[in-house]
Amino acid sequence: MPKVENAIIMAAGLGTRMRPLTNEIPKPLVKVNGKRMIETIIQGLRKNGITNISIVTGYLADKFEFLTSKYSGLKLINNPYYQQYNNLSSLYVARNELKNTIILDGDQLINNLGVLDSTFDKSGYAGTWVDNWTDEWIMHTDDNGKVVSCDRNGGQDGYRLYSVSKWTAKDSAKLRNLVEKEFEAKNYDIYWDDVAMYKYPEQFDLFVHKVNSNDIVEIDSLDELKAIDPSYKSIG
């Protein structure tokens, strides 16, 4: 059974929906109930024995520098394309870190550290079952949990996709080559997740890593932040 060797945390984005907070601070460094989002992820990874951590930065990249002295084994990878292209560029600049790897977004809360367990058997994404329609990406599976399709514009009766995925070394090698291919072909506007999920699904066997609905909390906007942390309610 493979074991996660390292983590790649995506933290290059502008965080426009969290303004004005993100005018001077990157979204992953925003504190939620007193703790920076990205630090809760770093600490959760370390508690699971994952200390080789790469953070892909872009917007206000210098704000992340203190983390390298605070956490051993952590390094920053700058994405110079973050303002021009979609997040395919972030995995492109970190592609040489891909092995038995967990990839996460830095602007979320992991309430159940079991989600970051270093042991896994198959590549795939964290997902929770939803009955009702949602505008999130929805994965549909066969009886064995293998992803057979994904509704990227919303759906129901499937597994909501979260930005926590684990990749075996074999699949990472394929992912790295295909990310290079797409980026160097100037297909800049796609998400890196599109590579395995939509553009080349026949090359991957992806499975849902089942989680509960409150295990992972994605905070996409200032209103969602206010609902979780009332200390921000006065910010307009």
Secondary structure, DSSP 8 states (H G I E B T S, - for coil): --B--EEEEEE----GGGTTGGGTS-GGG-EETTEEHHHHHHHHHHHTT---EEEEE-TTGGGGTHHHHHSTTEEEEE-TTTTTS-THHHHHHTGGG-SSEEEEESSEEES-GGGG-SB-SS-EEEEEEE-S-BSS-EEEE-TTSBEEEEETT-BSSEEEEEEEEEE-HHHHHHHHHHHHHHHHTT-TTS-THHIIIIISGGG---EEEE--TTTEEE--SHHHHHHH-GGGTT--
